[in-house]
Amino acid sequence: MKLVRYGRFSERMRRFRKITTRVPVCFNLFMGNPSWLEWPASLDVTSLLDDGWRPFPFREFIVKVHSRCDLACDYCYMYEMADQSWRGKPRAMSQDTVAWTARRIGEHAVAHGLPDVTLILHGGEPLLAGSDLIAQLVTSTQRAAGRRTAVRAVVQTNGVGLTDAYLDLFDRLGVRVGVSVDGDAGAHDRHRRFANGRGSYQAVAAALERLQRFPHLYGGLLCTVDLRNDPVRTYRALVDFQPPKIDFLLPHGTWDQPPPGRDPGRPASTPYADWLIEVFDHWYPKPQTTVRLFEEIMQLLLGGASDSEVVGLAPARMVVIETDGSIEQEDTLKIAYPGAAATGLHVARDSLDAALLLPRMVARQVEARALAGQCRACPVHPVCGGGLYAHRYRQGTGFLNPSVYCPDLLTLISHIRDQMRADLDERRTRNFAG
């Protein structure tokens, strides 16, 4: 991976050291909110820099082009959990904010010599922003990044508004499409409904039929696990849409607000691992598509790296830009407490480099140094990586905890490891006999 280059950034680090000799790194953007005094607010960035650590530039830019949604999913982290800041955000990005966003992404890519970056159109529901705004953002970012940086554009949508006109636009712009769908009609409509209570499955299924006519744009499916849904039936329902990739997501939760069925007081209970293992055992002998979580774990077990923030220790290299131009951390942090993702920075006055040395951003780039002692002592921590950062939160200790899914992750990883080991042993035996 490419570290931040020297030059102007080194000058910023020198100024940062001067500042931190006079004031503590543990600053509080929201006075009176005790959560801002929890770890990693006290992370000593100056010492890390003195020891030779350097931040990694951002490669993934999650742009909230629209802050509202045409569905009312009851598990949504943006609208149903701790941080309700969406209520005060503009519905859609203004043209000026789009221009500033593209400029900041472009200057960041050029300053760090990035060969490629990913632009993720997000929300809310990004398709509500309209085709003109989306086209402006994509083309402006491509121009700002220049010929030496490839901009890979992706839209993550609920699928309801994915019309032929949008698909034609994405075909012209080269925008890949990811769609959220939770399985068959019964599984999907349990959570992913319109505000009037009507299920959205039929609309999403029709959109996926249209998307299949553009296989070069089809990015894959996101599916949030619900323990009430049959795991193999859910997998088969997703495969019926012929996705190039399926990403199973664990429902968001913390130690203070555990996800459904995950009782922190019963560490021997592993309902999410049990659910995912049923899918794995069905998928593994004859995969019909990529299942990202499984393949990331397998790659890590074989000594490789992971691009996922759910497992592994790879530095987090994403940043979020909200509809009002606020620069924020990864948006799933909003499940922890109000303001958890905030940085106090804005595209109209701050470069994206300014976010790289914030303690909360640094904590997601220092690999095992950001793990709780219990995690570092665990033999699978290079694979688990502590789980999704947001799922570690506990009031009082902040994010310096194991994942609320710790038992499930350990059980799932161990099962996959044992299956891979058995296969390798069988192959060795066959080779020896032959």
C-alpha positions as CSV (number, residue, x, y, z in Angstrom):
1,M,0.0,0.0,0.0
2,K,1.1,3.5,-0.7
3,L,1.9,5.8,2.3
4,V,1.2,9.5,2.3
5,R,4.0,11.3,0.5
6,Y,6.1,14.0,1.9
7,G,6.3,17.7,0.9
8,R,3.4,19.8,2.0
9,F,2.0,17.0,4.1
10,S,5.2,16.8,6.1
11,E,4.9,20.5,6.8
12,R,1.4,19.9,8.1
13,M,2.8,17.2,10.5
14,R,5.4,19.6,11.8
15,R,2.7,22.2,12.5
16,F,0.7,19.4,14.1
17,R,3.5,18.5,16.5
18,K,3.8,22.2,17.5
19,I,0.2,22.4,18.3
20,T,0.1,19.1,20.2
21,T,3.0,20.2,22.5
22,R,0.7,23.0,23.8
23,V,-2.8,21.3,23.8
24,P,-3.8,17.7,24.4
25,V,-4.7,15.6,21.4
26,C,-7.9,14.6,23.3
27,F,-10.0,17.5,22.1
28,N,-13.8,17.7,22.2
29,L,-15.7,19.0,19.2
30,F,-19.0,18.6,21.1
31,M,-18.6,20.0,24.6
32,G,-20.6,18.2,27.2
33,N,-20.8,15.0,25.2
34,P,-18.8,12.5,27.3
35,S,-18.5,10.1,24.4
36,W,-15.9,12.5,22.9
37,L,-13.6,11.8,25.8
38,E,-13.5,8.0,25.2
39,W,-10.9,6.1,23.3
40,P,-9.6,6.8,20.7
41,A,-9.9,10.6,21.6
42,S,-6.8,10.1,23.7
43,L,-4.7,8.3,21.1
44,D,-1.3,9.9,21.0
45,V,-0.9,10.6,17.3
46,T,2.3,12.6,17.9
47,S,4.1,9.6,19.4
48,L,2.9,7.4,16.4
49,L,4.4,9.9,14.0
50,D,7.7,10.1,16.0
51,D,7.9,6.3,15.9
52,G,7.7,6.4,12.1
53,W,4.0,5.7,11.5
54,R,2.5,7.5,8.5
55,P,-1.2,7.8,7.5
56,F,-2.5,6.1,4.4
57,P,-4.3,8.4,1.9
58,F,-8.0,7.8,1.3
59,R,-8.9,5.7,-1.6
60,E,-12.7,5.3,-1.1
61,F,-14.9,8.4,-1.1
62,I,-18.5,7.8,0.1
63,V,-20.5,10.8,-1.1
64,K,-24.0,11.3,0.4
65,V,-25.7,12.9,-2.6
66,H,-29.1,12.7,-1.0
67,S,-29.9,12.4,2.7
68,R,-33.4,11.0,2.6
69,C,-34.8,7.7,1.5
70,D,-38.0,6.4,-0.2
71,L,-38.0,3.3,2.0
72,A,-38.4,3.1,5.8
73,C,-36.3,0.1,6.7
74,D,-36.6,-0.5,10.4
75,Y,-32.9,-1.5,10.9
76,C,-31.4,1.5,9.0
77,Y,-28.4,2.9,10.9
78,M,-28.9,6.4,9.5
79,Y,-32.5,7.0,10.5
80,E,-33.2,4.5,13.3
81,M,-30.2,4.6,15.5
82,A,-28.3,6.9,17.8
83,D,-27.2,9.7,15.5
84,Q,-30.1,11.7,14.1
85,S,-28.0,14.4,12.4
86,W,-29.7,13.6,9.0
87,R,-32.7,15.7,10.2
88,G,-30.6,18.8,9.9
89,K,-28.9,18.0,6.6
90,P,-29.9,19.3,3.1
91,R,-32.0,16.8,1.2
92,A,-29.6,16.9,-1.7
93,M,-26.1,18.2,-2.3
94,S,-26.0,21.6,-3.9
95,Q,-24.1,22.2,-7.1
96,D,-21.5,24.2,-5.2
97,T,-21.0,21.3,-2.7
98,V,-20.7,18.9,-5.6
99,A,-18.0,21.1,-7.1
100,W,-16.1,21.3,-3.8
101,T,-16.4,17.6,-3.3
102,A,-15.0,16.8,-6.7
103,R,-12.2,19.3,-6.2
104,R,-11.2,17.8,-2.8
105,I,-11.2,14.3,-4.1
106,G,-9.2,15.2,-7.1
107,E,-6.5,17.2,-5.2
108,H,-6.2,14.3,-2.7
109,A,-5.7,11.8,-5.5
110,V,-3.2,14.0,-7.3
111,A,-1.2,15.0,-4.2
112,H,-0.7,11.3,-3.2
113,G,-0.2,10.0,-6.8
114,L,-3.1,7.5,-6.5
115,P,-3.5,5.4,-9.6
116,D,-7.2,4.8,-8.8
117,V,-9.9,5.8,-6.4
118,T,-13.5,4.6,-5.8
119,L,-16.4,7.1,-5.8
120,I,-19.4,5.7,-4.0
121,L,-22.7,7.4,-4.6
122,H,-24.6,6.9,-1.4
123,G,-27.5,8.2,0.8
124,G,-30.1,8.0,2.0
125,E,-31.1,6.8,-1.4
126,P,-28.8,8.3,-4.0
127,L,-31.1,7.9,-6.9
128,L,-33.4,10.6,-5.3
129,A,-30.7,13.1,-6.1
130,G,-31.6,13.0,-9.8
131,S,-29.6,12.2,-12.9
132,D,-28.2,15.7,-13.5
133,L,-26.6,15.9,-10.0
134,I,-25.2,12.4,-10.2
135,A,-23.7,13.0,-13.7
136,Q,-22.2,16.3,-12.5
137,L,-20.5,14.6,-9.5
138,V,-19.1,11.7,-11.5
139,T,-17.8,13.8,-14.4
140,S,-16.5,16.6,-12.2
141,T,-14.6,14.1,-10.1
142,Q,-13.1,12.5,-13.1
143,R,-11.9,15.9,-14.4
144,A,-10.5,16.9,-11.0
145,A,-8.6,13.6,-10.6
146,G,-6.9,13.9,-14.0
147,R,-5.8,11.4,-16.5
148,R,-3.4,9.6,-14.1
149,T,-6.1,8.6,-11.7
150,A,-8.9,6.2,-12.7
151,V,-12.2,7.0,-10.9
152,R,-14.3,3.9,-10.3
153,A,-17.8,5.1,-9.7
154,V,-20.3,2.9,-7.8
155,V,-23.9,3.6,-6.7
156,Q,-25.4,1.7,-3.8
157,T,-29.2,1.8,-4.1
158,N,-32.3,0.2,-2.6
159,G,-33.3,-0.5,-6.2
160,V,-36.8,1.0,-6.1
161,G,-35.9,3.9,-8.4
162,L,-33.5,2.0,-10.7
163,T,-35.2,2.8,-14.0
164,D,-34.1,2.1,-17.6
165,A,-33.1,5.8,-17.8
166,Y,-30.8,5.5,-14.8
167,L,-29.2,2.3,-16.3
168,D,-28.6,4.1,-19.6
169,L,-27.0,7.0,-17.7
170,F,-24.8,4.6,-15.6
171,D,-23.8,2.8,-18.9
172,R,-22.6,6.1,-20.3
173,L,-20.8,7.1,-17.2
174,G,-19.4,3.6,-16.3
175,V,-21.1,3.5,-12.9
176,R,-21.4,0.1,-11.4
177,V,-24.6,-0.7,-9.4
178,G,-25.0,-2.5,-6.0
179,V,-28.4,-3.3,-4.8
180,S,-29.7,-4.1,-1.3
181,V,-32.0,-7.1,-1.1
182,D,-32.6,-9.4,1.9
183,G,-33.6,-12.7,0.2
184,D,-37.0,-13.8,-1.0
185,A,-40.1,-11.7,-0.8
186,G,-41.0,-12.7,2.8
187,A,-37.5,-12.1,4.1
188,H,-37.0,-8.8,2.2
189,D,-40.4,-7.3,3.1
190,R,-40.0,-8.0,6.8
191,H,-37.7,-4.9,7.0
192,R,-37.4,-3.1,3.7
193,R,-40.8,-1.4,3.4
194,F,-42.2,1.9,2.2
195,A,-43.4,4.3,4.8
196,N,-47.0,3.1,4.3
197,G,-45.9,-0.4,5.3
198,R,-46.0,-1.9,1.8
199,G,-43.1,-4.2,1.0
200,S,-40.6,-3.2,-1.7
201,Y,-39.6,-6.6,-3.0
202,Q,-41.6,-6.6,-6.2
203,A,-40.1,-3.2,-7.2
204,V,-36.6,-4.3,-6.3
205,A,-36.9,-7.7,-8.2
206,A,-38.1,-5.8,-11.3
207,A,-35.1,-3.5,-11.0
208,L,-32.7,-6.4,-10.7
209,E,-34.2,-8.0,-13.9
210,R,-33.4,-4.7,-15.7
211,L,-29.9,-4.6,-14.2
212,Q,-29.2,-8.1,-15.4
213,R,-29.4,-6.7,-19.0
214,F,-26.2,-4.7,-18.1
215,P,-23.9,-7.4,-16.6
216,H,-20.9,-5.1,-16.9
217,L,-22.6,-2.7,-14.5
218,Y,-23.8,-5.3,-12.0
219,G,-21.8,-4.8,-8.9
220,G,-23.5,-7.3,-6.5
221,L,-26.1,-7.6,-3.7
222,L,-26.0,-6.5,-0.1
223,C,-28.1,-8.7,2.3
224,T,-28.6,-8.0,6.0
225,V,-28.8,-11.2,8.0
226,D,-32.0,-11.8,9.9
227,L,-31.9,-14.9,12.1
228,R,-35.6,-15.6,11.4
229,N,-34.9,-16.2,7.7
230,D,-33.8,-19.6,6.5
231,P,-30.1,-19.2,5.6
232,V,-29.9,-21.5,2.6
233,R,-33.2,-20.4,1.2
234,T,-32.0,-16.8,1.5
235,Y,-28.8,-17.6,-0.3
236,R,-30.6,-19.4,-3.1
237,A,-33.1,-16.5,-3.5
238,L,-30.1,-14.1,-3.9
239,V,-28.4,-16.4,-6.4
240,D,-31.5,-16.4,-8.5
241,F,-30.7,-12.8,-9.3
242,Q,-27.4,-13.9,-10.8
243,P,-25.2,-11.5,-8.9
244,P,-21.4,-11.4,-9.4
245,K,-21.1,-11.0,-5.6
246,I,-23.1,-11.3,-2.5
247,D,-22.2,-9.4,0.7
248,F,-23.8,-10.7,3.9
249,L,-24.0,-7.9,6.5
250,L,-24.4,-8.4,10.2
251,P,-27.1,-6.1,11.7
252,H,-25.6,-3.1,13.3
253,G,-25.4,-3.0,17.1
254,T,-23.0,-2.2,20.0
255,W,-22.4,-3.5,23.5
256,D,-24.9,-0.9,24.7
257,Q,-27.5,-1.7,22.0
258,P,-26.9,-5.3,21.0
259,P,-28.2,-6.6,17.6
260,P,-31.3,-8.8,17.6
261,G,-30.5,-12.3,19.1
262,R,-27.0,-11.3,20.2
263,D,-27.0,-11.6,24.0
264,P,-23.6,-10.3,25.3
265,G,-24.3,-12.1,28.6
266,R,-24.2,-15.5,26.8
267,P,-20.8,-15.8,25.1
268,A,-21.4,-19.5,24.3
269,S,-24.3,-18.5,22.1
270,T,-23.4,-17.9,18.4
271,P,-26.6,-17.4,16.4
272,Y,-25.0,-15.4,13.6
273,A,-22.2,-17.8,13.2
274,D,-24.6,-20.7,13.1
275,W,-26.7,-18.9,10.4
276,L,-23.7,-18.0,8.3
277,I,-22.1,-21.5,8.6
278,E,-25.3,-23.0,7.1
279,V,-24.8,-20.8,4.1
280,F,-21.0,-21.5,4.0
281,D,-21.5,-25.3,4.1
282,H,-24.0,-25.0,1.2
283,W,-21.8,-22.6,-0.8
284,Y,-18.4,-24.0,-0.3
285,P,-18.5,-27.4,-2.2
286,K,-19.8,-25.7,-5.4
287,P,-19.8,-21.8,-5.3
288,Q,-22.3,-20.3,-7.6
289,T,-21.1,-16.7,-7.0
290,T,-18.6,-14.8,-4.8
291,V,-19.6,-14.5,-1.2
292,R,-17.4,-11.7,0.0
293,L,-17.3,-12.4,3.7
294,F,-16.3,-16.1,3.2
295,E,-13.7,-15.3,0.6
296,E,-12.2,-12.5,2.6
297,I,-11.8,-14.9,5.6
298,M,-10.3,-17.6,3.4
299,Q,-7.8,-15.2,1.9
300,L,-6.8,-14.0,5.3
301,L,-6.4,-17.6,6.6
302,L,-4.0,-18.2,3.7
303,G,-1.9,-15.3,4.7
304,G,-3.4,-12.8,2.3
305,A,-4.9,-9.3,2.8
306,S,-8.4,-8.1,3.0
307,D,-10.1,-5.1,1.5
308,S,-13.0,-5.4,3.9
309,E,-13.5,-3.5,7.1
310,V,-15.5,-6.3,8.6
311,V,-12.5,-8.6,8.9
312,G,-8.7,-8.3,8.8
313,L,-6.4,-5.5,9.9
314,A,-6.0,-3.5,6.7
315,P,-6.0,0.3,7.4
316,A,-9.4,1.9,6.7
317,R,-9.0,4.2,3.7
318,M,-12.5,5.6,3.3
319,V,-14.0,9.0,4.1
320,V,-17.5,10.3,3.9
321,I,-18.8,13.6,2.6
322,E,-22.3,14.5,3.6
323,T,-24.9,16.5,1.6
324,D,-23.9,19.7,3.4
325,G,-20.2,19.2,2.6
326,S,-19.2,17.9,6.1
327,I,-16.2,15.6,6.0
328,E,-17.0,12.6,8.2
329,Q,-15.7,9.2,9.2
330,E,-17.3,6.0,8.0
331,D,-21.0,6.4,8.5
332,T,-21.8,3.2,10.4
333,L,-20.2,4.9,13.4
334,K,-23.6,6.7,13.7
335,I,-24.9,3.7,15.6
336,A,-22.7,4.5,18.6
337,Y,-23.7,8.0,19.7
338,P,-24.7,11.4,18.2
339,G,-21.7,13.0,16.5
340,A,-19.6,9.8,16.5
341,A,-18.7,10.2,12.8
342,A,-18.2,13.9,12.8
343,T,-14.8,15.6,12.3
344,G,-15.6,19.3,12.3
345,L,-14.2,19.6,8.8
346,H,-15.9,20.8,5.6
347,V,-15.0,20.5,1.9
348,A,-15.3,24.3,1.3
349,R,-12.6,25.1,3.8
350,D,-10.6,21.9,4.5
351,S,-8.6,19.5,2.5
352,L,-9.2,15.8,3.0
353,D,-5.6,15.6,4.2
354,A,-6.8,17.5,7.3
355,A,-8.8,14.4,8.4
356,L,-5.9,12.0,8.2
357,L,-4.3,12.9,11.5
358,L,-7.5,13.1,13.6
359,P,-7.2,10.5,16.4
360,R,-10.5,8.9,15.4
361,M,-9.3,8.5,11.8
362,V,-5.8,7.3,12.9
363,A,-7.3,4.6,15.1
364,R,-8.7,2.9,12.1
365,Q,-5.3,2.8,10.3
366,V,-3.0,1.5,13.0
367,E,-4.0,-2.1,12.7
368,A,-3.5,-4.3,15.9
369,R,-2.6,-1.2,17.9
370,A,-6.3,-0.2,17.8
371,L,-7.4,-3.6,19.3
372,A,-8.3,-4.3,22.9
373,G,-5.9,-6.4,24.9
374,Q,-8.3,-9.3,24.8
375,C,-8.3,-9.2,21.0
376,R,-4.6,-9.0,20.6
377,A,-4.2,-12.1,22.8
378,C,-6.6,-14.0,20.5
379,P,-4.9,-16.3,18.0
380,V,-7.4,-15.4,15.2
381,H,-7.1,-11.6,15.6
382,P,-5.1,-11.2,12.3
383,V,-8.2,-12.7,10.5
384,C,-11.0,-11.2,12.7
385,G,-9.3,-7.8,13.0
386,G,-11.6,-7.0,15.9
387,G,-14.6,-7.0,13.6
388,L,-16.4,-3.9,12.2
389,Y,-15.1,-0.9,14.1
390,A,-18.6,0.4,14.9
391,H,-19.6,-2.9,16.5
392,R,-16.9,-2.5,19.2
393,Y,-18.5,0.5,20.9
394,R,-19.3,0.5,24.6
395,Q,-20.0,3.6,26.6
396,G,-17.1,4.4,28.9
397,T,-14.4,2.6,27.0
398,G,-15.3,3.8,23.5
399,F,-14.1,1.6,20.7
400,L,-11.4,-0.2,22.6
401,N,-13.4,-3.4,23.0
402,P,-13.9,-6.7,21.1
403,S,-16.8,-6.7,18.7
404,V,-20.2,-7.4,20.1
405,Y,-20.1,-10.2,17.6
406,C,-16.8,-11.6,19.0
407,P,-18.1,-15.2,19.7
408,D,-19.8,-15.4,16.3
409,L,-16.7,-14.2,14.4
410,L,-14.5,-16.7,16.3
411,T,-16.8,-19.6,15.6
412,L,-17.3,-18.7,11.9
413,I,-13.5,-18.2,11.3
414,S,-12.7,-21.5,13.1
415,H,-15.3,-23.4,11.1
416,I,-13.9,-22.1,7.8
417,R,-10.3,-22.8,8.9
418,D,-11.2,-26.3,9.8
419,Q,-12.9,-26.9,6.5
420,M,-10.0,-25.6,4.6
421,R,-7.6,-27.6,6.6
422,A,-9.6,-30.8,6.0
423,D,-9.6,-30.2,2.3
424,L,-5.8,-29.6,2.2
425,D,-5.2,-32.7,4.2
426,E,-7.4,-34.7,1.9
427,R,-5.5,-33.4,-1.2
428,R,-2.1,-34.2,0.4
429,T,-3.3,-37.7,1.1
430,R,-4.5,-38.2,-2.5
431,N,-1.3,-36.8,-3.9
432,F,0.8,-39.0,-1.6
433,A,-1.3,-42.1,-2.6
434,G,-1.0,-41.2,-6.3
